[in-house]
């Protein structure tokens, strides 16, 4: 498996959102060079971890991993081994991440909509909107496929440029049913929240729940044991959508909700196609970005 190109720092100025993210974290060209050099030297001293990353310029990838770790060198050193270990900790999620061939991903994409808004909000916040597709039977819902989708997105952001500091999630649960909750494999769910979130330590600023169903308490009971206390405190339930727009400006929302961003299906399909287009790199991540085999 050989890539005919590698992902690296763009030639010329960084994209505006990527550059703004670094400024918000207090990163400068000098601090990036210093910290990335320290981290690469540290990585090369770890006997069971790879000392380079196939398919990407190591300096560029490490800069992006520093961003996702809030510009904290010690946090990178703590979380980076988990990133490499994740392929063996969560093989059910990390293997076979092909939206065209993998049954989990096919069902995940066909039963849900996940929209990541390209425009970054103030304070380096990126907005994501999730909902179950109306009219899709709960038996088709596949949480493992969604977990695969999320790790693919994270891998591509690390390769192409982290453009945000924190996530704001809007969960539209209008069509949530008990059948959806029954589809969650608790063992995988526990490992995902414990290890995948450490390997890809995205900061979630807020979780907004709109159109809460009568079974919301059952849904929260399923997830809350796996969430840190500070994340649980960031869950906001909206009984009407106008209260959401007091905290998330409507212009950033998909057009389905009256916003100016592309529709849910357009954004959902754009990322699905991106994951298809970058399959070779994503397979390289699984095959090569992992703990070295002990002899």
ZAMARGU-4260 file (C-alpha; in steps of 0.2 Angstrom, whole numbers, plus 5000, padded with zeros to 4 digits):
<rodrens>
0) 5000/5000/5000 | 5009/5016/4994 | 5002/5033/4993 | 5007/5043/4977 | 5007/5059/4987
5) 5007/5064/5006 | 4998/5076/5016 | 5008/5091/5022 | 5007/5109/5027 | 5000/5119/5013
10) 5011/5130/5002 | 5010/5148/5006 | 4998/5155/5019 | 4987/5143/5029 | 4969/5143/5026
15) 4960/5157/5036 | 4951/5145/5049 | 4967/5135/5051 | 4978/5150/5055 | 4964/5158/5066
20) 4964/5142/5076 | 4982/5143/5080 | 4981/5161/5085 | 4967/5157/5097 | 4978/5144/5105
25) 4993/5157/5106 | 5003/5147/5094 | 5016/5156/5084 | 5028/5149/5070 | 5042/5149/5083
30) 5032/5140/5096 | 5026/5127/5083 | 5044/5123/5078 | 5050/5121/5096 | 5035/5111/5102
35) 5034/5100/5086 | 5053/5097/5087 | 5052/5091/5105 | 5037/5080/5102 | 5046/5071/5087
40) 5061/5069/5097 | 5051/5061/5111 | 5042/5050/5099 | 5058/5043/5092 | 5063/5038/5110
45) 5047/5027/5112 | 5053/5010/5107 | 5035/5003/5104 | 5029/5018/5094 | 5032/5022/5076
50) 5045/5036/5073 | 5037/5042/5058 | 5019/5042/5050 | 5016/5035/5032 | 5006/5046/5021
55) 5009/5062/5030 | 5023/5074/5034 | 5026/5071/5052 | 5029/5089/5057 | 5012/5094/5050
60) 5003/5080/5057 | 5011/5083/5074 | 5006/5102/5073 | 4988/5097/5070 | 4989/5084/5085
65) 4996/5098/5096 | 4980/5109/5091 | 4968/5095/5095 | 4977/5094/5112 | 4974/5112/5115
70) 4993/5117/5112 | 4998/5106/5127 | 5014/5096/5124 | 5012/5086/5140 | 4994/5081/5134
75) 5001/5076/5117 | 5013/5064/5126 | 4999/5057/5136 | 4987/5054/5122 | 4998/5050/5107
80) 5001/5032/5113 | 4982/5029/5114 | 4981/5035/5096 | 4993/5022/5090 | 4985/5008/5102
85) 4967/5012/5096 | 4969/5000/5081 | 4970/4985/5093 | 4959/4992/5107 | 4944/4996/5095
90) 4946/4985/5080 | 4928/4984/5078 | 4928/5003/5074 | 4945/5006/5066 | 4945/4991/5054
95) 4935/4991/5037 | 4931/5010/5037 | 4925/5010/5019 | 4908/5018/5016 | 4905/5009/5000
100) 4910/4991/5006 | 4908/4990/5025 | 4890/4985/5030 | 4891/4995/5047 | 4896/5011/5038
105) 4883/5008/5024 | 4869/5006/5037 | 4876/5021/5048 | 4875/5033/5033 | 4858/5027/5027
110) 4850/5028/5044 | 4857/5045/5050 | 4862/5062/5045 | 4878/5070/5051 | 4882/5088/5045
115) 4898/5097/5049 | 4896/5115/5045 | 4911/5122/5036 | 4910/5139/5042 | 4919/5141/5059
120) 4909/5151/5072 | 4917/5164/5084 | 4930/5157/5097 | 4935/5144/5085 | 4919/5133/5087
125) 4914/5121/5074 | 4896/5116/5073 | 4890/5098/5070 | 4871/5093/5068 | 4865/5075/5070
130) 4848/5067/5067 | 4841/5050/5063 | 4834/5049/5046 | 4815/5051/5046 | 4806/5035/5040
135) 4821/5024/5043 | 4817/5009/5054 | 4827/5008/5070 | 4833/4991/5065 | 4844/4998/5052
140) 4852/5010/5064 | 4871/5006/5066 | 4881/5015/5079 | 4897/5006/5075 | 4896/5013/5057
145) 4894/5031/5065 | 4909/5028/5076 | 4919/5023/5060 | 4913/5039/5052 | 4919/5050/5066
150) 4936/5042/5067 | 4938/5045/5048 | 4934/5063/5050 | 4946/5065/5064 | 4960/5057/5054
155) 4957/5068/5039 | 4957/5084/5049 | 4973/5079/5057 | 4981/5076/5040 | 4973/5091/5031
160) 4973/5104/5045 | 4963/5106/5061 | 4952/5122/5059 | 4944/5123/5076 | 4947/5122/5094
165) 4930/5116/5101 | 4914/5107/5094 | 4897/5112/5097 | 4885/5098/5094 | 4866/5099/5090
170) 4857/5083/5092 | 4839/5083/5084 | 4831/5068/5092 | 4814/5070/5085 | 4814/5053/5078
175) 4823/5044/5092 | 4815/5028/5097 | 4819/5014/5110 | 4824/5003/5095 | 4838/5015/5092
180) 4845/5014/5109 | 4844/4995/5109 | 4856/4995/5094 | 4871/5002/5105 | 4884/4989/5109
185) 4888/4994/5127 | 4905/4986/5127 | 4911/4995/5112 | 4902/5011/5118 | 4912/5011/5134
190) 4929/5008/5125 | 4925/5021/5112 | 4921/5035/5125 | 4936/5029/5136 | 4949/5027/5122
195) 4944/5035/5106 | 4940/5052/5114 | 4958/5051/5122 | 4966/5047/5105 | 4956/5061/5096
200) 4953/5073/5111 | 4941/5085/5103 | 4934/5097/5116 | 4915/5098/5116 | 4910/5115/5122
205) 4891/5111/5121 | 4878/5098/5117 | 4861/5105/5112 | 4847/5093/5112 | 4832/5099/5101
210) 4815/5091/5099 | 4817/5080/5114 | 4807/5064/5114 | 4797/5057/5128 | 4811/5043/5130
215) 4825/5056/5132 | 4828/5051/5150 | 4832/5033/5143 | 4844/5040/5131 | 4853/5051/5143
220) 4854/5036/5155 | 4863/5026/5142 | 4876/5039/5138 | 4879/5048/5154 | 4889/5035/5163
225) 4902/5036/5149 | 4903/5055/5149 | 4914/5065/5161 | 4905/5076/5173 | 4911/5092/5164
230) 4903/5086/5148 | 4887/5081/5157 | 4885/5099/5163 | 4887/5105/5145 | 4871/5096/5139
235) 4857/5108/5136 | 4839/5103/5132 | 4829/5115/5122 | 4810/5113/5122 | 4809/5125/5108
240) 4821/5129/5094 | 4821/5148/5097 | 4831/5145/5113 | 4844/5136/5103 | 4846/5151/5092
245) 4850/5161/5107 | 4866/5151/5108 | 4869/5145/5091 | 4866/5159/5078 | 4853/5153/5065
250) 4864/5158/5050 | 4876/5143/5054 | 4863/5130/5054 | 4859/5119/5039 | 4845/5126/5028
255) 4833/5113/5035 | 4833/5123/5050 | 4831/5140/5042 | 4850/5143/5042 | 4862/5148/5028
260) 4873/5133/5027 | 4870/5119/5015 | 4857/5106/5019 | 4859/5091/5030 | 4860/5079/5016
265) 4872/5089/5006 | 4884/5091/5021 | 4882/5073/5025 | 4885/5066/5008 | 4900/5078/5005
270) 4909/5070/5020 | 4904/5053/5014 | 4912/5056/4997 | 4928/5064/5005 | 4930/5048/5016
275) 4928/5038/5000 | 4940/5049/4990 | 4954/5047/5004 | 4952/5028/5007 | 4970/5025/5003
280) 4976/5036/5017 | 4963/5030/5029 | 4969/5012/5026 | 4987/5018/5029 | 4982/5025/5046
285) 4975/5008/5052 | 4989/4998/5044 | 5004/5010/5049 | 4999/5022/5063 | 4999/5009/5076
290) 5009/5001/5090 | 5024/4992/5083 | 5024/4973/5084 | 5035/4967/5098 | 5049/4954/5093
</rodrens>
